[in-house]
Amino acid sequence: VRQKKVMMFYKPFLFKFLKIADRILVTSPNILQSSKYLAPFKDKCVVVPSSIHIEDYVSVDQKFDLDISGTEKIVLFVGRLSYYNGVEYLIEAMQSVNAKLLIDGDGKSREKLENMTVSLGLEERVKFLGKVSNELLKYCYQICDVFVLPSVEPTEAFGLVQLEAMAYGKPVINTLLPTGVPFVSIDGKTGLTVEPRNSKALADAINKLLSDDELRKKFGIQARNRVVENFTVDKMNEKILKVYQELMY
């Protein structure tokens, strides 16, 4: 996405490669519809979504001290702290949200985001955990009330962390990007989708879910069901095997 100058030189090789391919696997219908590079080759594209080993996402017995009170609502973000993840908009949104935001991840933007948190006086509401262990990550998914992926650039092509949160039965708030992000978690079914770069829309969506236990539970159940039905490794392997079989026979 950012290497536009490099693409000028790489583009002829890319098209040559796509032209000789018998099948092209894409991770979502959104990518297929929005990619200008795939447009001439749509007839040989097959959607095979990314997936997770859902059996790996189970409750953990270990407790971690994250300085959270028993009545405090928890908002969770997981991912690299980079330009495309839009975490700054999520932090801004927390000015209007009475909850604690846990940020799992590290990256080039961390120092800037931490300084922003201090300048907004949100040190008590926003907690940076850095790169965490698998057990702590699972614990965060387990205890959170809402998962938020506030991505702002199509560099975020799928958002696999959404599946991880959904596997724990958590509703997701994501952004309306021309990628697989809103395909993974569906607006009004497994969570809420808002316009990117809109802190107010993020705050409104978070508050809506935090204030409605029944809606949160409903979306969470439907979120896990969506993963089971569409995004397991077994489902992915079945689709890939079918593509191979069609080419062989």
N, C-alpha and C positions, 0 to 999 in steps of 0.2 A: 504493500500500500504506500509506503513512504519512499521506496526506491524507484521513483518514476523515471529518473535519468537512466538507471541501469536497464529498466524495461525496454527502453528504446533499442538497445542492442540485443537484449535477450528475446524479444518478441518473435522474431523470425524463427528462432529455434523452438520456442514454445509451440507455435502454430504447426510447425513441421512435425513435432512430436505428437501433438493432439490429432493431427491428420492421419498418421499411420496407426494410431491406437485402434483396436477393435471395440473396446468398451472403455468408458471413462466413468469412474465411480465418484460421485459427489455426496457430501454428507447431509445435504438438505435440499428440498425443492426450492427454497429461497435463493440459495447460491446458484442453482441452475437457471433460475429466472432472471437474476440480476447480473450475472457475469457476462461481460462483453466478450471475453475470451472463449467461453463455452457456447455462445450463441450459434456459431456456424456448425456446431457438432451435437446439437441437442438430441438428434435421432439416435445417437449411440451412447448417451449418458444414462446411467442408472443411479438412482438414489439409494445409498446404503449409509444410514446414519451411524455416527460414532456411538460407542456403547461403553458400558461398565460391567464389571463382575458384581452384580447386585448382592450376591451372598457375602461380599467383603464389607458391606455397609450395615453393620449390626451395632447394637448398643454396647457401650463399654462400661465395665464395672468400676474402673478407676475414676476417682473424682479429682478435679483440678481446681486450685484456688485462683479464681479470676476476679476476685473482688466484686462479686455480684450479689445483691441482696435477694432474698427468697421471693420477693414480690416484683422484682424488676423485670420488665420485658427486654428481650434480647434480639437485636438485629445483627445479621452476620453477613460479612463479605469475605470471599476467599479468592485469591488470585494475585498475579503480579501487580505491583504498584508501578504502573506504566502509563504513558500518555493516553492509551486507548481505553483504559478501564473506567475512566470518569469518576474516580473515587472522590475527587474534590466536590463534585455535585452532591454526592451522598453525605459528605461531611457537612456541607452547607444545609442540607435538608434536616440534619439532626438538630439544628437550632429550633425547629418546630416540632420535634418528636420527643416525647417523654419516655426514653428507653436508653439502653446501653448498646452502642455499636462496637462489635468486635471485628477487627480487621486482621485476618490471617493472611500473611504474605509479606514479601519484601520486594524491593526494586529501586530503580533510580529516583522515583518520585517520593520515596518515603520521607526524607528530611523536609521537603517542601510541604508535604501533607501534614506532618507533625507540627511544623511552624504555623500552618494555617489553623490547625486545631487549637493551638494556644492563643492565637490572635482572636479567635472567635469565642474564647472562654469555654471551650467544650472538653477540657481535659477530663472532667468527671464522667462525661457521656461517651467519649470515644477512646477505645483502648487498642493500641497497636501491639499485636502479639508476635510479629515477625514470622519467620519461617518456622512452622510448628511440626511436632512429631505426628505420625499417623494417628496415634492414640488420642492426642489432644485435638487434632482435626476432627476426628469422629465425635469426640465429646462436644465440640462446638456445634457440629451439625445436630447432635442429639438434644442440646439444651436451647437452641435458638427458637424463636417464635416465627421469624420471617427471614428468608434469605434474599439478598439484593445483589443483582449484577447490573450496575449502572453504566455499562459500556457506551462509548460515544463514537467509536470508529469501526469500520468494517474489518479491521484487523482482527476483531473478535468474531471469528467465523462461525463458532458453534456454542462455546460456553459449556464445556463438559462439567464444570463445577455445579451447574444447575441440576444435572442428573444426580450428582452425589447428594445434594440437598433434598431432591425429590425422593430419592431412595429412602430417606429418613422420614418421609411424609411431611415435608415442609413446603409451604406455599412460596412461590418465587415472584419477585418483582424484577422485571427486566426492561429492556428498552427496544423501541421499534427500529431496529437496524435492518438493512437489506441482506441479512445473512441468516444463519440458522438459529440465532439467539431467540427470536420470538417463535420459532418453530418448535424448539425444545419444550419450553413452557408456554402454554397457550393462554392468552388473555381471557379472563372470565371463566376459565376451567381449572387451571392448575395454579393460577396466580393472576397478577395484573401486569400489563405492559404499558409503559409511558413513553413519551417523547424523550429522546436523548438530550442531554445538556439542560435539563429542566429540574432544578432543585425543588421547586414548589410541587411539581407533579409527583416527584419521588416522595416528598413528605406527606402529601395527601394520600398516596397509595399505601405507604407504611402505616399511617394513622388509621386508615380504613380497616386494614387487616388486624392491627393490634387491638382495635376497639370492638371487633366482632369475632368472638370465640368460635361461633358456629361456622361462619364463612371460612375462617382460617382452617378449621378441622376439615371442612368439606373439600377445600382446595388441596389440602395435604393428602387426603385419601386418594383423590383423583390424580394427584401428582405421582404418588407411588405406583398406582395402577398404570399410568402412562409409561413409566419406566419399564415395568414388568412386561407390558404388551409390545413395546416398540424398541427399547434401547438396551437390551441385555446382549452380552457377547454371543450367546447361543443364537439369538435372532439375527445378529450381524453376520455370523458365520454361515447361517442358512442362506442368506441373501447372496453372499459372496460365492458360495458353492454353486448356487443356481446359475450365477453368471458364468462360472467356469464350465459348468455342464452344457449350457447353451452354446458356448463357443466350441466345445469339443465335439458336440454331436450335431 
